[in-house]
């Protein structure tokens, strides 16, 4: 029978020791080692996402913020950053090696000190499941002083650090198992309640979703500093059970009423962390560099640019300070990560879930890792200067993968999950919001500087019968009907999650994040227009035809508005021209991929093919009606 959690914790701590070791760790003869073991009632899977959030843990235990810069090119180390901070009254700078970890088992970090009282610092935690479904956590801190006279200080500081981590582990355990308050609700700066109440009232008066408003106001008022320094709309929506676009809409309006500010983060496609942050899309170029992964990547609005928010300084002053640049919680799609010296070999634990993963090495070298039931229990991979030796590695789930670094530089390697669900509100999603186009014309791209969108759905509509309408109804009445029909379509497009790009004569061009939403927008446009024209004098003279196409395109600022161009736009325009009045034309594969409820809303008139200039293969299209 297991002891109560509190008693086990106390007994483990009594057995813990602070020791100065000489000769045990031969690579660092004068290291001070502090270790402690604690028993937790919660399983490793519950403890892991909290204890590995090292930026938060460092804030909580009282460490000083750190300033990071890129390490000098050519430095013979796997470290990618140099950190500068203060501790115990000393100023320190150090080379920050990439964290090493195995998912839900262990993590550690090594820092080679350039200045300050230490030569080196190694910290890590190992989590082991216990027979009673709990966790045995072993905390280990190794400090190498520059001089033996500094050992007493190292012992004292090391013991204090480990005890703070143990106290945090207690609080995490109580939060997970006993529903105690989260330890991560602190530290928290105070909010200006008067400004917050005024902003909330303004948002309510605009008719926005009340749950979204409450979530935004509550976070700004009560959230920890770490939670509000980078507010991610879709992540907040998931936590609070709010529609993601309604949350994004509330935050965009929040900018205009002065409670939050909008920021743009440039996100690496490999580590998926923000490499840079700007306040305007006009500051973004067409490529960026990730210092950690050491790769150059194209800036695509639907993949590499994320909208985030921060409280307005007049509402809540939150300093954007960093306390840790690594840690497993920053890259939850990475299951295993380790550094390998030149000519070195490291053994990695293979994930237990079958599937296809990616083995990545600094510099952008990748190979496919296929984890299968009947694969070999041990596999090898060799890292060369510009690639892995093999394009694919097969191994049994739960097996071992030995990776050898035959390149000329120390590198870190990692096993990544593919298809990891992202909660990023990408720039492409944001720019399809009508609120963004209405409120943030100055946030647009540099004139004549296109940025790529890897996948976008474009919808064109055209009003049929307009010539007869102008002849019979007269210019004034006809113009009014045409103008009113734009309002009808704009409302339908906004409701389906799209955005009107522009109007051209009797036509509308709109953009959507993905094809299914675009089809739904087209259906709603046709339904709304049919209801509209039934109420209009001379409405029987008109009709509406629509066409859509999805694919990559470019976004550009033209006349202070966001516009799209490229082959996808050309194809969408061509598809719309092939439609007859009352029809929606789309690609066959888009129609076939629709959910059943959407397919049932449409009647197929015919399947056909057509050719578009600049496209090699003919387009397979479907002509549909309501």
C-alpha positions in Angstrom: 0.0 0.0 0.0 1.5 3.4 -1.0 2.0 6.1 1.5 0.0 9.4 1.3 1.6 11.8 -1.1 2.7 14.3 1.5 4.5 11.6 3.7 6.3 10.1 0.7 7.5 13.5 -0.3 8.9 14.2 3.1 10.7 10.9 3.4 12.2 11.3 0.0 13.5 14.7 0.8 15.1 13.5 4.0 17.1 11.0 1.9 18.2 13.7 -0.6 21.7 14.9 -0.3 23.8 17.8 -1.4 27.3 16.6 -2.3 30.5 17.9 -3.7 31.9 15.2 -6.0 35.5 14.8 -7.0 36.5 12.0 -9.4 33.0 10.6 -9.8 32.2 12.7 -12.9 35.6 12.6 -14.6 34.7 15.1 -17.3 34.1 17.7 -14.6 36.3 16.9 -11.6 35.1 19.7 -9.3 31.4 19.6 -9.9 28.8 20.2 -7.2 25.9 17.9 -7.6 22.5 18.4 -6.0 19.9 15.6 -6.4 16.5 14.9 -4.9 13.8 12.4 -5.5 10.1 13.1 -5.0 7.0 10.9 -5.3 4.0 12.4 -7.0 0.5 10.9 -7.1 -0.1 12.1 -10.7 1.1 10.0 -13.7 4.0 11.2 -15.9 1.6 12.0 -18.7 -0.1 14.6 -16.5 3.1 16.0 -14.9 5.1 16.3 -18.2 3.4 19.2 -20.0 3.6 21.3 -16.8 7.0 20.6 -15.4 8.6 20.9 -18.9 7.3 24.5 -19.4 10.7 25.8 -18.4 10.0 29.5 -19.1 7.1 29.4 -16.6 9.0 27.4 -14.0 11.9 29.8 -14.1 9.5 32.7 -13.6 7.9 31.0 -10.6 11.0 30.0 -8.8 12.4 33.5 -9.0 15.2 33.3 -11.6 16.1 36.5 -13.5 15.1 37.1 -17.1 17.6 36.2 -19.8 18.7 38.1 -22.9 19.5 35.7 -25.8 21.4 36.4 -29.0 22.6 34.1 -31.8 25.9 32.4 -31.2 28.8 33.5 -33.3 29.0 31.7 -36.7 31.6 29.0 -36.7 31.6 28.3 -33.0 32.4 24.6 -32.6 29.4 23.6 -30.5 25.8 22.4 -30.8 24.7 25.6 -28.9 22.7 28.0 -31.0 22.3 30.9 -28.6 24.3 32.9 -26.0 22.3 33.9 -22.9 23.1 36.7 -20.5 21.5 37.0 -17.0 22.2 37.6 -13.3 22.0 35.2 -10.4 23.1 35.4 -6.8 24.5 38.9 -7.5 26.7 37.7 -10.4 26.4 38.6 -14.1 26.7 35.5 -16.3 26.8 34.7 -20.0 26.7 31.2 -21.3 26.3 29.1 -24.5 22.8 27.5 -24.5 22.9 24.0 -25.9 19.5 22.7 -27.2 17.5 20.9 -24.5 17.6 17.1 -24.7 14.5 15.1 -23.9 12.5 11.9 -24.4 8.7 12.5 -24.3 7.2 11.9 -20.8 10.5 10.4 -19.5 13.2 13.0 -19.0 14.7 16.3 -20.1 17.9 18.2 -19.4 20.0 21.1 -20.5 23.7 21.9 -20.5 25.1 25.4 -20.4 28.8 26.2 -21.0 29.5 29.4 -19.1 31.5 32.2 -20.7 31.6 34.4 -17.7 30.4 34.4 -14.1 31.2 32.1 -11.1 30.5 28.8 -12.9 32.3 26.9 -15.7 29.3 24.7 -16.5 25.7 24.0 -15.5 23.6 20.9 -16.2 20.0 20.6 -15.0 17.5 17.8 -15.6 14.4 15.9 -14.4 13.7 12.2 -14.9 10.1 10.9 -14.6 9.4 7.2 -13.9 6.0 5.7 -13.5 5.3 4.0 -10.1 3.2 0.9 -9.3 0.4 3.0 -7.9 0.0 5.1 -11.2 2.1 7.9 -9.8 5.4 9.4 -10.7 8.9 9.2 -9.2 10.6 12.4 -10.2 14.4 12.7 -9.9 15.8 16.3 -10.0 19.5 16.7 -10.7 21.5 19.8 -10.8 25.3 19.8 -11.5 27.3 23.0 -11.1 31.0 23.4 -11.8 32.5 26.4 -10.0 35.4 28.3 -11.5 37.2 28.2 -8.2 37.0 25.9 -5.2 36.3 28.9 -3.0 32.9 29.3 -4.8 31.8 25.7 -3.9 29.9 26.8 -0.7 27.9 29.3 -2.7 27.3 26.8 -5.5 26.0 24.3 -2.9 23.7 26.9 -1.3 22.3 28.2 -4.6 22.0 24.7 -6.0 20.1 23.4 -3.0 17.8 26.4 -3.1 17.1 25.9 -6.8 16.3 22.2 -6.3 14.0 22.8 -3.3 12.1 25.4 -5.4 11.6 22.8 -8.2 10.4 20.3 -5.6 7.9 22.8 -4.2 6.7 23.4 -7.7 6.3 19.7 -8.3 4.2 19.5 -5.2 2.0 22.3 -6.5 1.7 20.7 -9.9 0.6 17.4 -8.3 -2.0 19.2 -6.1 -3.3 21.0 -9.2 -3.6 17.9 -11.3 -5.0 15.4 -8.7 -6.6 17.6 -6.1 -8.0 20.4 -8.2 -5.9 22.9 -6.3 -5.2 26.3 -7.9 -2.8 26.2 -10.8 0.8 27.2 -9.7 1.1 28.9 -13.1 -1.4 31.7 -12.2 1.6 33.7 -11.0 3.4 36.0 -11.4 0.7 38.5 -12.4 0.9 42.2 -12.9 -2.2 44.2 -12.1 -4.7 45.3 -14.7 -6.3 48.8 -15.0 -9.9 47.8 -14.0 -11.5 51.0 -15.2 -10.0 50.7 -18.7 -10.9 47.0 -18.8 -14.6 47.6 -17.9 -14.8 50.4 -20.4 -13.4 48.2 -23.1 -15.7 45.3 -22.2 -18.7 47.6 -22.5 -17.6 48.8 -25.9 -17.2 45.2 -27.2 -20.7 44.3 -25.9 -22.2 47.3 -27.7 -20.7 46.1 -30.9 -22.8 42.9 -30.7 -19.8 40.5 -30.4 -20.0 37.0 -29.0 -20.5 37.3 -25.2 -18.5 34.2 -24.3 -15.6 35.5 -26.4 -15.7 38.9 -24.7 -15.8 37.3 -21.3 -12.8 35.1 -22.1 -10.7 38.0 -23.4 -11.5 40.2 -20.4 -11.0 37.4 -17.9 -7.6 36.5 -19.4 -6.4 40.1 -19.4 -7.6 40.7 -15.8 -6.6 37.4 -14.2 -4.1 35.6 -16.5 -0.5 35.1 -15.5 2.1 37.3 -17.2 3.3 34.3 -19.2 -0.3 33.8 -20.5 -0.9 37.3 -21.7 2.5 38.2 -23.1 1.5 36.3 -26.3 -2.2 35.7 -26.5 -3.1 33.1 -29.2 -6.7 33.5 -30.3 -7.4 29.9 -31.3 -5.6 28.5 -28.3 -7.7 30.7 -26.0 -10.9 29.7 -27.9 -10.2 26.0 -27.4 -9.5 26.5 -23.6 -12.7 28.5 -23.1 -15.0 26.6 -25.5 -15.6 29.5 -27.9 -15.8 29.5 -31.7 -12.3 30.3 -32.9 -13.4 33.0 -35.4 -15.6 34.7 -32.8 -12.6 34.8 -30.5 -10.4 36.3 -33.2 -13.1 38.8 -34.1 -13.4 39.9 -30.4 -9.6 40.4 -30.2 -9.5 42.4 -33.5 -12.2 44.6 -32.1 -10.3 44.7 -28.9 -7.4 46.4 -30.7 -9.7 49.2 -31.9 -11.2 49.8 -28.4 -7.7 50.0 -26.9 -7.5 46.9 -24.7 -5.0 44.8 -26.8 -2.4 45.3 -29.4 -1.8 43.1 -32.5 1.5 41.4 -33.2 2.8 39.2 -36.0 5.1 36.3 -35.2 7.3 34.6 -37.8 7.1 30.9 -37.2 9.6 28.3 -38.2 8.1 25.3 -40.1 10.3 22.8 -38.2 10.4 23.8 -34.5 7.2 25.9 -34.9 8.4 28.6 -32.5 8.3 32.3 -33.1 11.7 33.4 -34.5 10.8 37.1 -34.8 7.9 39.4 -34.0 6.8 42.6 -35.8 3.9 45.0 -35.3 2.9 45.3 -38.9 2.7 43.0 -41.9 4.5 45.7 -43.9 7.7 44.8 -41.9 7.7 41.2 -43.2 10.0 40.1 -46.0 9.7 37.1 -48.2 12.0 34.8 -46.2 13.3 34.4 -42.6 16.0 32.4 -40.7 15.4 30.1 -37.7 18.5 30.3 -35.5 17.7 27.1 -33.6 17.0 24.9 -36.6 19.5 26.8 -38.8 17.2 26.9 -41.8 16.0 29.6 -44.1 12.3 29.4 -44.9 9.9 31.2 -47.1 7.4 33.4 -45.4 4.0 32.0 -46.4 1.0 33.8 -44.8 -0.9 30.6 -44.1 2.1 28.8 -42.5 4.8 31.0 -41.3 3.0 34.2 -40.0 0.9 34.0 -36.9 -1.3 36.8 -35.3 -0.9 37.2 -31.6 -2.1 39.8 -29.1 -0.8 41.5 -26.0 -2.6 43.7 -23.5 -2.4 47.4 -24.3 0.1 49.1 -21.9 -2.6 51.4 -20.6 -4.7 48.3 -19.6 -1.9 46.1 -18.2 1.8 46.6 -18.3 3.5 43.3 -19.2 7.1 43.2 -20.0 8.0 40.8 -22.9 10.9 39.1 -21.1 12.2 35.6 -21.7 13.2 33.3 -18.9 14.1 30.3 -21.0 14.5 29.8 -24.8 14.2 26.0 -24.9 12.3 23.2 -23.1 10.0 20.5 -24.4 6.8 22.5 -23.8 7.9 25.1 -26.5 7.8 22.3 -29.2 5.2 19.8 -28.2 5.4 18.0 -31.6 9.0 17.0 -30.9 9.1 13.7 -29.0 12.8 13.2 -28.7 15.7 15.6 -29.1 19.4 15.2 -28.4 22.8 16.8 -29.4 25.5 14.7 -31.1 29.1 15.7 -31.2 31.2 15.2 -34.4 31.8 11.4 -34.9 29.5 10.8 -32.0 26.6 8.4 -31.7 23.5 8.7 -29.6 20.7 6.2 -29.0 17.1 7.6 -29.2 13.9 6.0 -27.9 11.5 5.3 -30.7 7.9 6.4 -30.2 5.5 3.6 -29.1 2.7 4.6 -31.5 3.0 3.3 -35.0 3.1 5.8 -37.8 5.3 8.0 -39.9 7.6 10.5 -38.1 10.3 12.8 -39.3 14.0 12.7 -38.2 15.4 16.2 -38.4 18.9 17.5 -37.9 20.1 21.1 -37.5 20.6 22.6 -40.9 17.4 21.1 -42.4 18.5 17.6 -43.1 15.6 15.2 -42.8 14.7 11.5 -43.3 11.4 9.6 -42.9 11.1 7.5 -39.8 8.5 4.7 -40.2 7.5 3.1 -36.9 5.8 -0.2 -37.6 4.6 -3.3 -35.7 6.9 -5.8 -37.3 10.0 -3.6 -37.9 13.5 -4.3 -36.5 13.9 -3.5 -32.8 17.1 -1.6 -33.5 17.8 0.8 -36.4 20.6 3.2 -37.4 20.8 6.5 -39.2 23.9 8.4 -40.3 24.0 12.1 -40.5 26.2 13.5 -43.3 27.2 17.1 -44.1 24.1 17.8 -46.2 21.7 14.9 -45.7 21.0 11.7 -43.9 22.6 8.6 -45.6 19.2 7.0 -46.2 15.9 8.6 -47.2 13.9 6.3 -44.9 14.4 4.4 -41.7 12.1 1.6 -40.5 12.0 0.5 -36.9 9.6 -1.3 -34.5 7.5 0.8 -32.1 9.3 1.3 -28.8 12.6 0.3 -30.3 15.9 2.0 -30.4 17.4 4.3 -33.1 21.2 4.9 -33.1 22.1 8.1 -34.9 25.7 8.8 -35.8 27.0 12.3 -36.7 29.4 11.9 -39.6 29.1 15.6 -40.5 31.7 18.2 -39.7 29.7 20.0 -37.0 28.0 19.2 -33.7 24.3 19.0 -34.4 21.1 18.4 -32.5 18.6 15.9 -34.0 14.9 15.4 -33.2 12.0 13.0 -33.8 9.0 15.1 -34.9 5.3 14.1 -35.1 3.9 14.9 -38.5 0.4 16.4 -38.8 0.5 17.9 -35.4 -2.6 20.0 -35.0 -1.7 23.7 -34.9 -3.7 26.4 -33.1 -2.1 29.2 -34.9 -4.3 32.1 -36.2 -2.2 32.5 -39.4 -2.0 35.8 -41.2 -4.0 34.2 -44.1 -6.9 33.4 -41.7 -6.8 36.9 -40.2 -6.7 38.7 -43.5 -9.8 36.9 -44.6 -11.7 38.5 -41.7 -13.8 41.5 -42.7 -12.8 43.2 -39.4 -9.2 43.1 -40.4 -9.8 44.6 -43.8 -12.0 47.3 -42.2 -9.9 48.2 -39.2 -6.3 47.6 -40.2 -5.6 49.0 -43.7 -2.2 50.3 -42.4 -1.3 46.7 -41.4 -1.1 45.6 -45.0 1.9 44.4 -46.9 4.6 46.6 -48.5 3.3 47.8 -51.9 4.4 45.5 -54.7 5.9 43.0 -52.3 4.0 39.7 -52.8 3.9 37.0 -50.1 2.9 33.5 -50.9 -0.1 31.6 -49.5 0.4 27.9 -49.9 -3.3 27.1 -50.1 -6.2 29.5 -50.7 -9.7 29.1 -52.1 -10.9 31.9 -54.4 -14.6 32.5 -55.3 -15.9 34.6 -58.1 -19.5 35.6 -58.6 -21.2 37.5 -61.5 -24.6 39.0 -61.8 -26.4 37.8 -64.9 -29.0 39.8 -66.8 -27.6 43.2 -65.9 -27.8 44.6 -69.4 -31.6 43.9 -69.5 -31.9 45.2 -66.0 -30.3 48.6 -66.9 -32.4 48.8 -70.1 -35.7 48.1 -68.4 -35.3 49.5 -64.9 -33.1 52.5 -65.7 -29.7 53.4 -64.5 -30.6 54.6 -61.0 -32.8 51.6 -60.0 -30.4 49.1 -61.6 -27.4 50.6 -59.9 -29.2 50.4 -56.5 -30.1 46.7 -57.1 -26.5 45.9 -58.1 -25.2 47.7 -55.1 -27.6 46.1 -52.7 -26.7 42.7 -54.1 -23.1 43.3 -53.1 -24.3 43.8 -49.5 -26.2 40.5 -49.6 -23.2 38.6 -50.9 -20.8 40.2 -48.5 -22.9 39.1 -45.5 -23.2 35.6 -46.8 -19.4 35.4 -47.5 -18.6 36.8 -44.0 -20.9 34.3 -42.4 -19.2 31.4 -44.1 -15.7 32.6 -42.9 -14.6 34.3 -46.1 -13.8 37.9 -47.0 -14.7 40.0 -50.0 -11.5 41.0 -51.8 -13.0 43.4 -54.2 -16.0 44.1 -56.5 -15.6 44.5 -60.2 -18.5 45.8 -62.2 -21.3 43.3 -61.3 -18.8 40.7 -60.0 -17.4 39.8 -56.6 -14.1 38.2 -55.7 -13.7 36.6 -52.3 -11.1 34.5 -50.5 -11.5 31.6 -48.1 -9.0 29.7 -46.0 -10.0 26.3 -47.5 -12.3 24.9 -50.2 -15.1 23.5 -48.1 -15.7 26.9 -46.5 -15.6 28.4 -50.0 -18.3 26.0 -51.3 -20.5 26.8 -48.3 -20.0 30.4 -48.9 -21.0 30.0 -52.6 -24.2 28.0 -51.5 -25.1 30.8 -49.0 -24.5 33.4 -51.6 -26.9 31.7 -54.0 -29.5 31.1 -51.4 -29.3 34.7 -50.1 -29.4 36.1 -53.6 -32.5 34.1 -54.6 -34.3 35.4 -51.5 -33.1 38.9 -52.2 -34.2 39.1 -55.8 -37.6 37.7 -55.0 -38.3 40.9 -53.1 -36.9 43.3 -55.7 -38.7 45.0 -58.5 -37.1 43.7 -61.7 -35.3 41.1 -59.7 -36.7 38.4 -62.1 -34.4 39.8 -64.7 -31.2 38.9 -62.8 -29.4 35.8 -61.7 -26.2 34.8 -60.1 -23.5 32.4 -61.2 -20.4 31.4 -59.2 -17.2 29.5 -59.6 -14.4 28.6 -57.3 -10.9 27.2 -57.4 -8.3 26.4 -54.7 -4.5 26.3 -54.8 -1.4 28.4 -54.0 -1.4 32.1 -54.8 0.3 35.4 -53.9 -1.0 38.2 -51.7 -0.1 41.8 -52.6 -1.0 45.2 -51.4 -2.7 47.2 -54.2 -4.4 50.6 -53.6 -4.1 50.0 -49.8 -6.1 46.8 -50.1 -5.1 43.1 -50.0 -5.4 41.5 -53.4 -4.6 38.0 -54.7 -2.9 37.0 -58.0 -1.5 34.0 -59.6 -2.7 30.9 -61.5 -5.2 30.0 -58.9 -7.0 33.3 -59.3 -6.9 32.9 -63.1 -8.4 29.4 -62.8 -11.1 30.6 -60.4 -12.1 33.4 -62.8 -12.2 30.9 -65.8 -14.3 28.4 -63.8 -16.8 31.2 -62.9 -17.1 32.2 -66.6 -18.1 28.6 -67.4 -21.1 28.7 -65.0 -24.6 29.5 -66.1 -27.1 31.5 -64.1 -28.0 29.8 -60.8 -25.0 27.5 -61.0 -21.9 26.8 -58.9 -18.9 25.3 -60.7 -16.0 23.8 -58.8 -13.3 21.1 -59.2 -14.5 17.5 -59.0 -12.1 16.6 -56.2 -13.4 19.5 -54.1 -17.0 18.4 -54.6 -16.1 14.8 -53.7 -14.3 15.8 -50.5 -17.3 17.8 -49.2 -19.1 16.4 -46.1 -22.3 14.6 -47.0 -24.5 17.4 -45.7 -22.9 19.8 -48.1 -23.1 17.5 -51.1 -26.8 16.9 -50.4 -27.4 20.7 -50.7 -26.3 20.6 -54.3 -27.6 18.9 -57.4 -25.0 17.8 -60.0 -25.9 19.0 -63.5 -22.8 17.5 -65.2 -19.2 16.6 -64.9 -16.9 18.1 -67.6 -13.4 19.1 -68.4 -11.8 22.3 -69.6 -8.4 23.7 -70.3 -6.9 26.8 -68.9 -3.9 28.7 -70.4 -0.8 27.9 -68.4 -2.2 24.7 -66.8 -0.9 21.5 -68.4 -3.7 19.1 -67.5 -7.4 19.8 -68.1 -9.5 20.8 -65.1 -12.0 18.2 -64.0 -15.1 20.3 -63.0 -18.6 19.8 -61.6 -21.5 22.0 -62.5 -24.1 22.2 -59.7 -27.3 23.9 -58.7 -29.3 24.2 -55.5 
